[in-house]
Amino acid sequence: MAPTAREETERLFDRLLAENGSALSRLAASYTNSAADRDDLVQEIALAIWRALPHFRGECSERTFTFRIAHNRAVTYLTRRRAPEAEAVAAIEVADKTPNPEAGLVRIQEGAQLRRAVHSLPLLYRQVVTLMLEGMEYDEMAQVLGISESNVGARLSRARQMLRELMEVPQ
Amino acid sequence: MKPDLELEVWREQWQADTEVPADLRRKVERGSRNLRLLLALEVLITVVLGGGSTLLATMDRRTEMVVLSAAVWLFLGAAWTFAMMNRRGTWSPVVVSTAEFLDLSIRRCQGRLASSGFGAGLYFVEMAFCLTWLYWDPARREPLPAIIFGVATPIFVVGLVRYRRKTQTELERLLQLQRHPA
């Protein structure tokens, strides 16, 4: 029996989340200040993807489609929650992957400064940088953000310069 | 084509696991909760002491009552100024990462040590003021306040020393963890 359109959408949705879940979580983290907010944003993104999937006609790659929605949701989220940038950490429940603070610290610590620097970039630059760090090419970034490739290049060049400067500042 | 090494390193760092170890996360959450509770307690103390002394000064318009009320507000002002400056940047982590949570725990420990030092100083200044204010007037020369301070002060000092020692140990452990993470 052939799968119904809904079943196909469900399958595609599961696959998109499985393939891009970590990247979406990282993207959401760069727009939020706590794990709880990050999880909320990831959930909003997932919901938006689910709603948009029936209208996806393959005019771009699935990854581009996913990230375009993710970025739109993230920007909406930012405009909605602009004020509480420095909110206190709310109660967070996350699976205990490492039993003590020492485990896995080296690997994570290396990226901490980079994440902090990305987090403090202005929105325009943060958008291109997060996509660049996920391994996207110029044309994909241009499609996700709805700007020209030359514009992507210009923003990226400035963003990388800013990142370098931010990472040189002792934090 | 020449490989972009900087970008490759950044990508590797970016895509590394961002999950913060659970007990460090719990510690930071507990610290955030405690800070909020402490703030609520401070507001309550300000309302009770500040409001109470102002009320007394308004009802009993003698100079000594006005002096008492002014001193209470001065002490409260000093405590609030110190607390606000000392807690700056310790309310929440900027980003969700282990290093940031560790940094925040260290800053909070250092803040607790600084506030215990300030608290001790303020306690002795307040005690000196209270005893002077009480015994200035021969009519108020009763032994009870001196006895209360005589009992409370050693308890306060012992508690403070133990608290500082515990916090210092915690700070050293966190600093050690930061220097030698694995």
Interface residues (C-beta under 8 A of the other chain):
Chain A: S22 A23 S25 R26 A29 T32 N33 S34 A35 R38 A86 E87 A88 V89 A91 I92 V94 D96 K97 T98 P99 N100 P101 E102 A103 G104 L105 V106 R107 I108 Q109 E110 G111 A112 Q113 L114 R115 R116 V118 H119 M132 L133 E134 G135 R160 L163
Chain B: E6 L7 W10 R11 Q13 W14 Q15 A16 D17 T18 E19 V20 P21 A22 D23 L24 R25 V28 E29 S32 L35 R36 W91 S92 P93 V94 V95 V96 S97 T98 A99 E100 L102 L177 P181 A182
